[in-house]
Amino acid sequence: MKLGNKYFAQIQWQMFLRNVQKRLFCMTKHDFESIWIDYDEIYIKKFNMLYLSFDTLSEHINIHFFLLQHMIDVLESSIRHNSTAIRKLL
């Protein structure tokens, strides 16, 4: 039995969270199959690095979004102020 990627990821995370080095994975279809899976520390480290990279990127996007929103607020305020000043001149 070959273990699919999504099942591999799931069982690796379960082993990581429970601090287990080996786990028996069982699947029932038309017959019962099982396979022993070893914990893959390199896989988890790569996944954690990817998650941390995404988390950092997400944080940067939130900061840039906040700054962009602030710039828009300042521009809208400036437009309102200038519109009022122009109306007074007319």
Buried (B, 14 or more C-beta within 10 A) or exposed (E): EEBEEEBBBEBBEBBBEEEEEEBEBEEEEEEEEEBEBEBBEEBBEEBEEEEEEEEEEEEEEEEEEEEEEEEEEEEEEEEEEEEEEEEEEE
